Amino acid sequence: MTPLLLIIPVVLLVGLAALAAFMWSMRNGQYDDMDGAAERILDDSTDKAPPKDN
């Protein structure tokens, strides 16, 4: 029973820290452009050729 008195508060604190980190990332726009990277990978117009070694 004694280990539960230690584990439960630790788990609650870790869960609250994860929730706070998620809420912080939502407020800072981390998840605003979910399709941008998927579409950019298919767009060849922005690709530049690597420099040639002479």
Sequence and secondary structure as in RCSB ss.txt:
>XXXX:A:sequence
MTPLLLIIPVVLLVGLAALAAFMWSMRNGQYDDMDGAAERILDDSTDKAPPKDN
>XXXX:A:secstr
 HHHHHHHHHHHHHHHHHHHHHHHHHHTTTTS TTHHHHHTT  TT        
